Every structure is written in C-alpha cells, then in structure tokens.
Amino acid sequence: MDYFPIFLKLKNQHCLVVGGGDVATRKVQSLLAAEANITLVAMRLTPLLDQWLQEGKISCRHREFTSTDLYGKSLVIAATASSSLNQRIFAEAEVIGVLANAVDDPDYCRFVTPAVIDRSPLVIAISSGGTAPVLSRMLRQQIETLVPAAYGRLARFAGNFRDRVKSSLSSMGARRHFWEEALAGPIADAVLNGNESEAATLFNSELEKQSHGHTRPEGQVSLIGAGPGDPELLTLKALRLIQQADVVLYDNLVSQPVLNLVRRDALKISVAKEKGHHSKSQEDINSELIKLAGQGKRVCRLKGGDPFIFGRGGEELTALAEAQIPFQVVPGISAANGCSAYAGIPLTHRDHAESVTFVTGHKKHNGELDVPWSSLVNNRQTLVFYMGLTSMPMICEQLQAHGLAHDTPAAAIQQGTSADQQLIVSSLAGLVSAAKKAQLRSPTLIIIGQVVQLAEKLHWFGELSA
Ligand SMILES: C[S@@+](CC[C@H](N)C(=O)[O-])C[C@H]1O[C@@H](n2cnc3c(N)ncnc32)[C@H](O)[C@@H]1O
C-alpha cells in the first residue's frame, strides 16, 4: 500500500492553497467542507474564489508564494500552473514537516486527496494513489448509487445510541450482532424513511429484548415494485432492499434479470398466479408473508410493475397491518409508464391528450368487463388497458360501439422494456387482427388514443410493426 488511509480533522486548522485557478477552487471547496481555516496565495482568483473571499470564508495574499507562507500551517496544496513551483513548495513543506500535495504530481505528494462519497458523518474515500484518478471517480459514481443519501442520518442515529448499546450488551459479539440487525432491518428503514421516533421505539425494544438474551430480531415485509422487465428500471431503494432480503416472494411478471439481483443465499419463492391455475391463493400468500416476517425474516414481496397498480398490493398490506407486521412500500415503474416510454408513446401530449386512464381488461366470472365504457369515449384521452389480451376483441368492439372512431390509433406492446418487446401499431378497428397476426402473448399492454400516432416518429427501442 503506497498511501496509508487516514481521515484528517481539519476544522479550524490553518491550511494553505497556492494558486487561484479551477484546480485550486476545487481544493478550496473540499477544505471548506472540512471547515479548515484557509489562506490562499494567488495573484488572480476565479469568480468563485473571489466570492468566498468577499464572504469572508477564506483569506488571500495577492502575491507570489514565499517560504514564510508555510509557517504555522498544518497542510499545503500547491495548485499553481507551474509544476516546478509546485515541486518547490512541496520540498520546502517537507523540510518543516507540513503535509504537502503538489497537484497531479504523485512524486511530490505526502498525501493524496481521494474521491469522496459524503454522507457525513459517514464518509467513503477512494484513492488510486494518484495513478488513475478517473478510475476512482468512476468507482465513486457507482458507489454513490448504492449508498442511500440518508445514510448520514442513519450514522448519526447510531452514534446517539452507541454508549447505550455498549452498556446494555457486554459482549462484543452480541453488540456486533445487534448493530448488524439494527443497521439493515426495520430500524434502519424507519430512519431512512424519516421516521426517527418510530426507529427509536423499535431500537429500544430490540435492545431491551437482546439484553435479556432474546436474540431473534423483528421481521418486516418490503412490498417492492420490480418494474416491467428491464432491471435498470428498478429504483435504488428497491435494489438495496432486494439485496438485503432473507426471502423473496415473487410473481410471474418479475423478470429473470431482476431475480438475478437477489442475494444468492436468499430463499426465492415463486407465488406465480398463472392464468387459469392459481398456484397460490391470495390468502396463502398473505399467510406466508405473515409467517416469514413473524420468524424475524426480512421479506421482500416482489411484484411486476408497481404494486399499487392492478397489483393487489393493498390487499397484502391490509393483511400485514392486521397481523401487526411492519411493512414498507417501494413503488415501481408500472407497465403503462415503462411500455409507453419504450414504445415512444407519450401518455399525455398537449396536442393530443389531456388525460390518461388505466383500465383493467380482466373479465369477471360472467365473462363481462366491468368497465364504464361511455366515460372512456373521449378523443383527447389516452386509454391504457392492463390484462387486456384475451378481452381485446371485446374492448375494441365496445369502444367503437360507444362512439370512439374506428380509426383511433391503437397499440399493443408485449413484454415491454425487455429484449423481447414487440410493438404493434394499428387502428382501433384493426388492432385485433394485427395482434393475432403477430401472435402476441401475455403480458401485453394496450394503449388507445391519438398519442399512439407519435410512436412512428418517437419509437426508439426494438422494432415497430405497423
Ligand atoms: C396483474 S397486472 C400487473 C400490473 C403491474 N402491477 C404494473 O404496475 O405494471 C398484469 C398486466 O400488466 C401488464 N404488463 C405488466 N408488465 C408488462 C410488460 N412488461 N409488457 C406489457 N404489459 C405488461 C399486462 O397487461 C399484464 O396483463
């Protein structure tokens, strides 16, 4: 290891930056975040440096660097345009024991400044020891997406309870186990969801239990929208919870690439409700969720699209609420959003549609559709039918019978957002035969309305069959 990683407390420490250009500006910005006392030596300043000077955040000596500038400083950054001057500043700082960094010149650095993910008080620093700063920055971007923005709040919350945990749990192993559960389960989620009083209540009761030797943590259920197929459409929160789950119950609409993101050692249970043969009834699913969470498991209930749009999310949550199981909901991209975006069909458009309506195409036991047809007949409204493949002939027929023009543009999108997406664009009168010809299968979404005509110009993903 070329550099020993440490974090320096620079609050109110005298630091020197030599140079007044863009690089110096970035360095000063980092030092300001650390609340250092900054002196700048530069003839000319960038507008931002000048602003900080006017605001009294930094002081400046408008002249050339001299050795005396280093006296009394804890740290110096040489950020001038002249590498020989930067090297000289480094050499002089070394002689008097001031930590020095000549920017972009690893041989003349006693320390390097890492790429930082700041969730203060939690800070992650990445360094390539000055060899590949761009690589460090790329890695930082990846980590940024994985560490929730509210982790700083979680770190502060943990800090407030640290002494209490230490005095309640004498063994280090017990403390570690406690913290591992607390920082990944319902307590952490309550903090991240902005509910610190609930988190404190859970924390205290968990600590009380564990200090009396009850080690089983409280379970919870996360009802998560897995989106329409493309795993990159998952939210960051969904990804984090999927990867933390001990057990995942998933529907048949959840795509394989999304399932691949589940932790390898987690239990995966399919509760697919295939058309015609329900492998598990809704009641069975509710009971399974309650049972698993009751065993202290972190349960992820993964549903295609969004759980609150034709997803029975409300029914499952009602059962959990009645059983007093803690839960949270993570919305997903619904099929309407995903399919329309990937088909190039804006659901509303100033020239074509002021409203959009999501409708179920699922037939009742008597074979009828429970749909208010007259309210759907409006040339400036977009209609999105879910579960409408089998009932497509009835949908198209009823809409025309109630007055929607037979040449209204209509689209059917199969397996939207996945590599197997199929997009059919036709008219209301021609949609059924076009879908038949293309042998569309489930899941298929139907979009009807003037906005569909835009697909011809705006479709960008996969093929379009007209
Ligand atoms: C029971 S609903 C679930 C809807 C889901 N909760 C959502 O928000 O997208 C199932 C219907 O959603 C539509 N659907 C879901 N994913 C789809 C996809 N990738 N492509 C096309 N349609 C999809 C189909 O109409 C399917 O029959």
The ligand as an SDF file (V2000), in Angstrom:
LIG
                    3D

 27 29  0  0  0  0  0  0  0  0999 V2000
  -51.8200   -8.0350  -12.8830 C   0  0  0  0  0  0  0  0  0  0  0  0
  -51.3320   -6.7260  -13.9180 S   0  0  0  0  0  0  0  0  0  0  0  0
  -49.9960   -6.1160  -13.0230 C   0  0  0  0  0  0  0  0  0  0  0  0
  -49.6450   -4.7340  -13.3570 C   0  0  0  0  0  0  0  0  0  0  0  0
  -48.4180   -4.2380  -12.6210 C   0  0  0  0  0  0  0  0  0  0  0  0
  -48.6650   -4.1220  -11.2160 N   0  0  0  0  0  0  0  0  0  0  0  0
  -47.9160   -2.9230  -13.1720 C   0  0  0  0  0  0  0  0  0  0  0  0
  -47.9660   -1.9020  -12.4670 O   0  0  0  0  0  0  0  0  0  0  0  0
  -47.4740   -2.9090  -14.3150 O   0  0  0  0  0  0  0  0  0  0  0  0
  -50.6020   -7.5690  -15.2530 C   0  0  0  0  0  0  0  0  0  0  0  0
  -50.7350   -6.8230  -16.5640 C   0  0  0  0  0  0  0  0  0  0  0  0
  -49.8150   -5.7710  -16.6450 O   0  0  0  0  0  0  0  0  0  0  0  0
  -49.4050   -5.5910  -17.9780 C   0  0  0  0  0  0  0  0  0  0  0  0
  -47.9390   -5.7600  -18.0270 N   0  0  0  0  0  0  0  0  0  0  0  0
  -47.1120   -5.9340  -16.9960 C   0  0  0  0  0  0  0  0  0  0  0  0
  -45.8310   -5.9630  -17.4020 N   0  0  0  0  0  0  0  0  0  0  0  0
  -45.8710   -5.8240  -18.7320 C   0  0  0  0  0  0  0  0  0  0  0  0
  -44.8770   -5.7600  -19.7410 C   0  0  0  0  0  0  0  0  0  0  0  0
  -43.5670   -5.8520  -19.4600 N   0  0  0  0  0  0  0  0  0  0  0  0
  -45.2560   -5.5770  -21.0090 N   0  0  0  0  0  0  0  0  0  0  0  0
  -46.5510   -5.4580  -21.3160 C   0  0  0  0  0  0  0  0  0  0  0  0
  -47.5350   -5.4990  -20.4160 N   0  0  0  0  0  0  0  0  0  0  0  0
  -47.2100   -5.6720  -19.1320 C   0  0  0  0  0  0  0  0  0  0  0  0
  -50.0890   -6.6440  -18.7930 C   0  0  0  0  0  0  0  0  0  0  0  0
  -51.2470   -6.0650  -19.3150 O   0  0  0  0  0  0  0  0  0  0  0  0
  -50.4090   -7.6760  -17.7490 C   0  0  0  0  0  0  0  0  0  0  0  0
  -51.5020   -8.4720  -18.1550 O   0  0  0  0  0  0  0  0  0  0  0  0
  1  2  1  0
  2  3  1  0
  2 10  1  0
  3  4  1  0
  4  5  1  0
  5  6  1  0
  5  7  1  0
  7  8  2  0
  7  9  1  0
 10 11  1  0
 11 12  1  0
 11 26  1  0
 12 13  1  0
 13 14  1  0
 13 24  1  0
 14 15  1  0
 14 23  1  0
 15 16  2  0
 16 17  1  0
 17 18  1  0
 17 23  2  0
 18 19  1  0
 18 20  2  0
 20 21  1  0
 21 22  2  0
 22 23  1  0
 24 25  1  0
 24 26  1  0
 26 27  1  0
M  CHG  2   2   1   9  -1
M  END
$$$$
